[in-house]
């Protein structure tokens, strides 16, 4: 059941992040960006700013916010490399 919740919440987080940053790539890309962004946020941002982690099953508002921030940062980095800014 946690996997289904993770996929749904990851998809929503990825979709919101793609709406904020631009560069959506479909539902599968949104799910991947949401989950990977949540994972990166859990590993990198939680020790710095606190908050929960949706990868561990915490669905609090702070966990979703930190995961959204991680997904937005991931999309910014992906867009930076995709647009050929780094050769």
Biotite code that builds the C-alpha atoms (Angstrom):
import biotite.structure as struc

atoms = struc.array([
    struc.Atom([0.000, 0.000, 0.000], chain_id="A", res_id=1, res_name="UNK", atom_name="CA", element="C"),
    struc.Atom([2.889, 2.360, 0.729], chain_id="A", res_id=2, res_name="UNK", atom_name="CA", element="C"),
    struc.Atom([4.169, 1.904, -2.819], chain_id="A", res_id=3, res_name="UNK", atom_name="CA", element="C"),
    struc.Atom([0.849, 3.002, -4.298], chain_id="A", res_id=4, res_name="UNK", atom_name="CA", element="C"),
    struc.Atom([0.717, 6.041, -2.027], chain_id="A", res_id=5, res_name="UNK", atom_name="CA", element="C"),
    struc.Atom([4.333, 6.869, -2.906], chain_id="A", res_id=6, res_name="UNK", atom_name="CA", element="C"),
    struc.Atom([3.572, 6.667, -6.633], chain_id="A", res_id=7, res_name="UNK", atom_name="CA", element="C"),
    struc.Atom([0.462, 8.843, -6.352], chain_id="A", res_id=8, res_name="UNK", atom_name="CA", element="C"),
    struc.Atom([2.071, 11.457, -4.110], chain_id="A", res_id=9, res_name="UNK", atom_name="CA", element="C"),
    struc.Atom([5.269, 11.365, -6.197], chain_id="A", res_id=10, res_name="UNK", atom_name="CA", element="C"),
    struc.Atom([3.249, 11.916, -9.355], chain_id="A", res_id=11, res_name="UNK", atom_name="CA", element="C"),
    struc.Atom([1.422, 14.874, -7.852], chain_id="A", res_id=12, res_name="UNK", atom_name="CA", element="C"),
    struc.Atom([4.642, 16.391, -6.518], chain_id="A", res_id=13, res_name="UNK", atom_name="CA", element="C"),
    struc.Atom([6.350, 15.895, -9.891], chain_id="A", res_id=14, res_name="UNK", atom_name="CA", element="C"),
    struc.Atom([3.385, 17.455, -11.705], chain_id="A", res_id=15, res_name="UNK", atom_name="CA", element="C"),
    struc.Atom([3.331, 20.502, -9.417], chain_id="A", res_id=16, res_name="UNK", atom_name="CA", element="C"),
    struc.Atom([7.105, 20.879, -9.776], chain_id="A", res_id=17, res_name="UNK", atom_name="CA", element="C"),
    struc.Atom([6.852, 20.718, -13.569], chain_id="A", res_id=18, res_name="UNK", atom_name="CA", element="C"),
    struc.Atom([4.112, 23.367, -13.484], chain_id="A", res_id=19, res_name="UNK", atom_name="CA", element="C"),
    struc.Atom([6.335, 25.630, -11.374], chain_id="A", res_id=20, res_name="UNK", atom_name="CA", element="C"),
    struc.Atom([9.557, 25.139, -13.330], chain_id="A", res_id=21, res_name="UNK", atom_name="CA", element="C"),
    struc.Atom([8.321, 24.163, -16.765], chain_id="A", res_id=22, res_name="UNK", atom_name="CA", element="C"),
    struc.Atom([9.548, 21.176, -18.652], chain_id="A", res_id=23, res_name="UNK", atom_name="CA", element="C"),
    struc.Atom([6.918, 18.553, -18.075], chain_id="A", res_id=24, res_name="UNK", atom_name="CA", element="C"),
    struc.Atom([7.430, 15.227, -19.711], chain_id="A", res_id=25, res_name="UNK", atom_name="CA", element="C"),
    struc.Atom([4.265, 13.265, -19.127], chain_id="A", res_id=26, res_name="UNK", atom_name="CA", element="C"),
    struc.Atom([2.884, 11.269, -16.245], chain_id="A", res_id=27, res_name="UNK", atom_name="CA", element="C"),
    struc.Atom([5.778, 8.790, -16.045], chain_id="A", res_id=28, res_name="UNK", atom_name="CA", element="C"),
    struc.Atom([8.349, 11.583, -15.988], chain_id="A", res_id=29, res_name="UNK", atom_name="CA", element="C"),
    struc.Atom([6.341, 13.400, -13.312], chain_id="A", res_id=30, res_name="UNK", atom_name="CA", element="C"),
    struc.Atom([6.283, 10.288, -11.121], chain_id="A", res_id=31, res_name="UNK", atom_name="CA", element="C"),
    struc.Atom([10.006, 9.724, -11.566], chain_id="A", res_id=32, res_name="UNK", atom_name="CA", element="C"),
    struc.Atom([10.851, 13.377, -10.862], chain_id="A", res_id=33, res_name="UNK", atom_name="CA", element="C"),
    struc.Atom([8.571, 13.399, -7.821], chain_id="A", res_id=34, res_name="UNK", atom_name="CA", element="C"),
    struc.Atom([10.038, 10.241, -6.328], chain_id="A", res_id=35, res_name="UNK", atom_name="CA", element="C"),
    struc.Atom([13.677, 11.045, -7.106], chain_id="A", res_id=36, res_name="UNK", atom_name="CA", element="C"),
    struc.Atom([13.158, 14.612, -5.879], chain_id="A", res_id=37, res_name="UNK", atom_name="CA", element="C"),
    struc.Atom([11.659, 13.278, -2.663], chain_id="A", res_id=38, res_name="UNK", atom_name="CA", element="C"),
    struc.Atom([14.576, 10.894, -2.242], chain_id="A", res_id=39, res_name="UNK", atom_name="CA", element="C"),
    struc.Atom([17.134, 13.648, -2.799], chain_id="A", res_id=40, res_name="UNK", atom_name="CA", element="C"),
    struc.Atom([15.252, 15.963, -0.472], chain_id="A", res_id=41, res_name="UNK", atom_name="CA", element="C"),
    struc.Atom([15.168, 13.272, 2.185], chain_id="A", res_id=42, res_name="UNK", atom_name="CA", element="C"),
    struc.Atom([18.891, 12.700, 1.912], chain_id="A", res_id=43, res_name="UNK", atom_name="CA", element="C"),
    struc.Atom([20.161, 16.242, 1.358], chain_id="A", res_id=44, res_name="UNK", atom_name="CA", element="C"),
    struc.Atom([17.600, 18.803, 2.497], chain_id="A", res_id=45, res_name="UNK", atom_name="CA", element="C"),
    struc.Atom([16.138, 17.183, 5.622], chain_id="A", res_id=46, res_name="UNK", atom_name="CA", element="C"),
    struc.Atom([19.391, 17.376, 7.595], chain_id="A", res_id=47, res_name="UNK", atom_name="CA", element="C"),
    struc.Atom([19.720, 21.056, 6.637], chain_id="A", res_id=48, res_name="UNK", atom_name="CA", element="C"),
    struc.Atom([16.183, 22.423, 7.008], chain_id="A", res_id=49, res_name="UNK", atom_name="CA", element="C"),
    struc.Atom([14.297, 19.668, 8.805], chain_id="A", res_id=50, res_name="UNK", atom_name="CA", element="C"),
    struc.Atom([10.869, 18.397, 7.922], chain_id="A", res_id=51, res_name="UNK", atom_name="CA", element="C"),
    struc.Atom([9.585, 14.939, 7.191], chain_id="A", res_id=52, res_name="UNK", atom_name="CA", element="C"),
    struc.Atom([10.378, 12.457, 4.477], chain_id="A", res_id=53, res_name="UNK", atom_name="CA", element="C"),
    struc.Atom([7.687, 10.876, 2.282], chain_id="A", res_id=54, res_name="UNK", atom_name="CA", element="C"),
    struc.Atom([10.069, 8.051, 1.415], chain_id="A", res_id=55, res_name="UNK", atom_name="CA", element="C"),
    struc.Atom([9.705, 6.813, 4.993], chain_id="A", res_id=56, res_name="UNK", atom_name="CA", element="C"),
    struc.Atom([5.915, 7.051, 4.901], chain_id="A", res_id=57, res_name="UNK", atom_name="CA", element="C"),
    struc.Atom([5.517, 10.493, 6.472], chain_id="A", res_id=58, res_name="UNK", atom_name="CA", element="C"),
    struc.Atom([2.794, 12.394, 4.614], chain_id="A", res_id=59, res_name="UNK", atom_name="CA", element="C"),
    struc.Atom([2.855, 15.575, 6.661], chain_id="A", res_id=60, res_name="UNK", atom_name="CA", element="C"),
    struc.Atom([2.698, 19.007, 5.085], chain_id="A", res_id=61, res_name="UNK", atom_name="CA", element="C"),
    struc.Atom([6.372, 19.634, 5.856], chain_id="A", res_id=62, res_name="UNK", atom_name="CA", element="C"),
    struc.Atom([7.373, 16.329, 4.203], chain_id="A", res_id=63, res_name="UNK", atom_name="CA", element="C"),
    struc.Atom([5.409, 17.179, 1.068], chain_id="A", res_id=64, res_name="UNK", atom_name="CA", element="C"),
    struc.Atom([6.905, 20.686, 1.004], chain_id="A", res_id=65, res_name="UNK", atom_name="CA", element="C"),
    struc.Atom([10.465, 19.397, 1.339], chain_id="A", res_id=66, res_name="UNK", atom_name="CA", element="C"),
    struc.Atom([9.796, 16.787, -1.354], chain_id="A", res_id=67, res_name="UNK", atom_name="CA", element="C"),
    struc.Atom([8.373, 19.458, -3.645], chain_id="A", res_id=68, res_name="UNK", atom_name="CA", element="C"),
    struc.Atom([11.467, 21.580, -3.089], chain_id="A", res_id=69, res_name="UNK", atom_name="CA", element="C"),
    struc.Atom([13.650, 18.580, -3.966], chain_id="A", res_id=70, res_name="UNK", atom_name="CA", element="C"),
    struc.Atom([11.642, 17.921, -7.141], chain_id="A", res_id=71, res_name="UNK", atom_name="CA", element="C"),
    struc.Atom([11.863, 21.575, -8.183], chain_id="A", res_id=72, res_name="UNK", atom_name="CA", element="C"),
    struc.Atom([15.634, 21.583, -7.643], chain_id="A", res_id=73, res_name="UNK", atom_name="CA", element="C"),
    struc.Atom([15.936, 18.349, -9.616], chain_id="A", res_id=74, res_name="UNK", atom_name="CA", element="C"),
    struc.Atom([13.955, 19.818, -12.523], chain_id="A", res_id=75, res_name="UNK", atom_name="CA", element="C"),
    struc.Atom([16.076, 22.970, -12.503], chain_id="A", res_id=76, res_name="UNK", atom_name="CA", element="C"),
    struc.Atom([19.237, 20.877, -12.769], chain_id="A", res_id=77, res_name="UNK", atom_name="CA", element="C"),
    struc.Atom([17.731, 18.631, -15.468], chain_id="A", res_id=78, res_name="UNK", atom_name="CA", element="C"),
    struc.Atom([16.575, 21.637, -17.504], chain_id="A", res_id=79, res_name="UNK", atom_name="CA", element="C"),
    struc.Atom([20.025, 23.190, -17.154], chain_id="A", res_id=80, res_name="UNK", atom_name="CA", element="C"),
    struc.Atom([21.696, 20.131, -18.671], chain_id="A", res_id=81, res_name="UNK", atom_name="CA", element="C"),
    struc.Atom([18.943, 19.447, -21.220], chain_id="A", res_id=82, res_name="UNK", atom_name="CA", element="C"),
    struc.Atom([19.076, 22.911, -22.754], chain_id="A", res_id=83, res_name="UNK", atom_name="CA", element="C"),
    struc.Atom([22.758, 22.522, -23.539], chain_id="A", res_id=84, res_name="UNK", atom_name="CA", element="C"),
    struc.Atom([24.061, 25.032, -21.054], chain_id="A", res_id=85, res_name="UNK", atom_name="CA", element="C"),
    struc.Atom([26.787, 22.562, -20.136], chain_id="A", res_id=86, res_name="UNK", atom_name="CA", element="C"),
    struc.Atom([28.708, 21.268, -23.129], chain_id="A", res_id=87, res_name="UNK", atom_name="CA", element="C"),
])
